[in-house]
């Protein structure tokens, strides 16, 4: 099953089984929002999304990304 991967404006990644409307991603308190990175159906797909030149993941350690992927996708 595909999961939608989001980067929280408060820090960290999370997933959803369904796409989330922008109104739920937008934070009225600070004016920032979470954003959709993409969707993946397995660990390989998530790794491809999170470790690319197109996506700037410099805010997160490799160990955090690896742990996130392992927790979200059972394989």
N, C-alpha and C positions, 0 to 999 in steps of 0.2 A: 504494500500500500504506500502511495506517495505521501510524504509529509512536507508541509510548507515550512521553510526555515526563515525565521525572522531574527533581526538584530535589534535588541532593545535599546532605546535611547538612554536607559538607565544603566546599561552594561549587560552583556551576556547574550547568549542565543536562546531561543525557544522554538518549539515547533507547534504546528496545528494540523489537524487532519483536513481542514477546510481552509480556503483562503479567508483572510480577515479583512473586513471593510475598513477603509481608511479612517472613518470616523472613530473606530475603536483603537486605531493605532496612534492617533493624534492625541497629544497631551495638552489640554487647555491651560494647565498650570504653568508650563514652561515654554509652550509653543513649539516644542520639538515633537518628533514622532518616531515610532519604530518603523523599520522598513523590511520589506520582503527581499530576501536574498535570492530565493529560488525554491524549487521543489526537488526532492530526491526520493527514490524508492528503496535505496539500500545505502550501506556505508560507502561503497565506492562512489556513488553519485553525490553523496554529501561531501566526501573528501574533494571531489572534483570542483564542487561549488565553493568550498571554504578555503581551499588552497590554490588560488589562481592569481594570475597577474591582474585580472580585471577587478577582482574584489579585494579591497584594502582591509586585511584582517590584522594589521599591525597592533591593534589594541589588545589582542589576545595571544597568550602564550600557546605554543604548539600543544603542550600538555592539556590545556583547557579544551582546545578544539578536539583533540583525540578522545578525551573523556566524554565530552558532549556527544560525539558521534556514537561511541560505544554504548552510552546510556539510551540513546533514542532509537537505535536500530539493532535488533537482535539478529545475530547471524551465527 
